[in-house]
Amino acid sequence: MTSIHSELKGRHVRFRLRDLHLPDPATVLDQLHGDEVLEGSVIDTTADVSTGGVYVVIAVDGLPQPVILAAERILGPRMTSREGPDE
């Protein structure tokens, strides 16, 4: 065994998720944060005529681009409207 092996084995280290070789970074993110609830504002809607599904485009603070989600996957009861309840 080389000295680098003996130096590293058992050490607590830091690394970037994107530098992983195995498992896939997306798998690790899902395992760590797959049940995390995100919040954002619906900025658009669209329909998929082939499946009849409705999708929402959501702006999430901290993400550089919007996300797209099947409307049926929106969790309740935190839906709010900027216009208010009477409009």
Secondary structure, DSSP 8 states (H G I E B T S, - for coil): --HHHHHHTT------GGG--SS-HHHHHHHHHTT-----EEEEEEEETTTTEEEEEEE-TT-SS-EEEEGGG--SS----SS-TT-
